[in-house]
Each structure stands twice: as structure tokens, then as C-alpha cells.
């Protein structure tokens, strides 16, 4: 069995491939990331990023890994069953699509329902009120939180204590 992480690192280093070959390379990377995330108990995007770095890769942002995983998931949703490079569309078109960049339509519907009464206020007060609304309604918001956001949320208690200490409050 191929070590998926080592293969991801190898694919990420294939910079000078012709366009058609580069598309297949990126699809292969997306497939492997999807497998790491979803098979054998799955890994978090943070664990995948850390493993890529440990294997000599550049490490990958959690957003990038999420979009790559969504690319392959979109192929599964369109009937792709396994690795079939001759059946793949241009990778860049898929990666840049609204579905991948903004998330699935189903996720958008859940977000709009959960956030319907939350104003788009980016002042300090608006951000704090938005967080209070989210924390006060976990049933509505927890399903919308990404792995990346869970990692940020886990750090917030310490950061909030530090904020209070430094602000003199």
C-alpha cells in the first residue's frame, strides 16, 4: 500500500508538469487528501498538514486541504468511484468553482438558517455578540464548524484570559 502522505508530498513537488498532466496530479493529490480525511477513522486537516510537513513537504493550510478534499468529494457526489483519471474534468475549473470555494449548497443553506438572525457586524461588539449567539446555540452552530474552526475555538479560552489581562479589565 502506498503511503498517502509521502505520495501527497511527491505530487506537491511536481511543479513543472504540462497543464493536462498537472490537472491529473492535482486530482491525485485531492483524492489522497480525501482518503486521509475519510478512511480508516480519518484524520483532521491539522493532522494531515502536520504529517505532510513531517514527510518533508511544505505543509498545507487547513483551508487548502479542505478545498482539496471537497474537490474529490464533489467527484464522488457526481458518481466517481475510485481513481479514473480519464474521467476527470479540468482540476483548476473545479477547484475555482463556487461549490468548492464557498462550500456545498447544503452547507450554505444550513449557514443561512443558523445565521439568519445574526447581523453581519464586524465591529468588536458585533463579533462578540456573534460569538455569544453561536456559543449559546450549539445545536444550530456545531454542525457548521469546520475542523480548522474547532482548533481556533479550542485556543480561545486562553486567548480571552490573555486579552483580559493585557487590556486591564
N, C-alpha and C positions, 0 to 999 in steps of 0.2 A: 504494500500500500504506500502511495506517495505521501510524504509529509506535506500537508497542505500549506502550512506556514512557509516552509522552505520554497515551495513552488510559487507562492504569492510573492516572496522576495525576489525570486528569479524573474518572474514576469514583470515586476515593477522596474527592474533594471534593463528591460528590453526597449530602450528609448528610440533607437534608430530604425525601427521596422517600417516597411511601406504601409500606407494607410489601411489597405484591406487586411493585412496581417496584424496591424496594430489593433484593429477592431476586434479580431478574434482573441488577441492577447488580453485585451481589457475584459472581454466576455468571460474568458477563462478565470481571470482574477475575481470577477464578480461571482462566478459560480463557486469558487473555492471559499470566498468570504461568506457566501450564503451557507455553504456546508459547515464551516466553522461555527457560525451563529446558530444553526438549526439542527445539526445532527449530533448524536451521542451526548445528549444532555446540553449541548450548546455552550457557547462562551459569550461573555459580554463583549461589546465593541471595545471596551477598555482592555480586556484580556487579550483580544486579538491584536490590538495596536501594540501592546507591550510585547507580545510574542514575536511580532514582525520585527520590532527593534532588537529583541534578543537574538534573532536569527540574522542580524546584520543588515536589515532593511532600514529605511528611513523613518519607520513608524508612520502611522497614518492617523489623521484626525478622526475623531469619532463621527463627525458629520459625513466625511468622505466614505468611511466604512458603511455607515447607514445607507447612504445613497447607492453604493455598490451592491449592497445586499438587496435593496429594493429593486435594482435593475434585474437581478436574477429572479427575484420573487415575481416580478411582472411577467417574465418569460414563462414561469410555472403557471401563473394565472391565465396566460394565453395558450396553455396546452403543451408547453415544452416538457419533455420527460427525459431527463438525462442530457448528456453532452452531445450536441449535434450542431457543429459549427456551420454547416452549410444551410441551416435553417434560421440563423440569427440575423436580425436586422443590423444596420449600422449602429455601433455602440454609442457613438457621440450623440446621435439623434435621440436615442433612448435616454441616455444619461442627462441630457439637457432638457428633457421633456418636463412639463409642469407636474405630471404624475410623480416623477422621481424627485424633482427639486422641492416640491411643496408637500409631498406625501400623497397617499392614496385618497381618492374621493371619499371613501368611507371614513377615513380619519378626519378629513375636513368637515364632514357632517357632524361627527361627534364633537369636534372642537367648537364648531359654531353653536351647537346646542348647549354645551357646557359653559361657553363663554358669552352667551347671549346677553347676560346682564352685567358683564364686566366691561367698563369703558376702556377705550384704547388711550389711556392716560400714561404718559411716560415721565411725569413728574415724580419726585421722590414719594409724595403722598399716593399717587396713582399706583406706583409699583408696590408699595407696602400694602395698599388696600387689595390689589390683585392677588398678592401672596396670601393675605389673610382669607380672602374668598376661597382660594384654592385649598389651603390647609383646612378650612372649615367645612369643605365638602369633598372628602376623599373619594366617595363613591362615583362622583361625576368626573373628577380630575385624574385620579390614579391611573386609569386605563390610557390616558393621553400622554403620560410622562415617559419620555424616551430613556434608554439606558444612560445616555450622556447626562440628561437632566437629573436622574436619580443620583448619579455621582456628585453633581453640584449640590443637590438638596442635602446629601449626607454631610457635606462640609459646612453648610450654613450655620448650624448652632455655634460652632467655634468662631466662625467669622462674625456672627452677630454679637457674641460676647466681646470680641476684639473691637468691633465697631463702637459698642457702648463705652469700653474702656478708653479708647482714643478720642471719643467725642466729648468726654467729660460728663456724660449723662448718667 
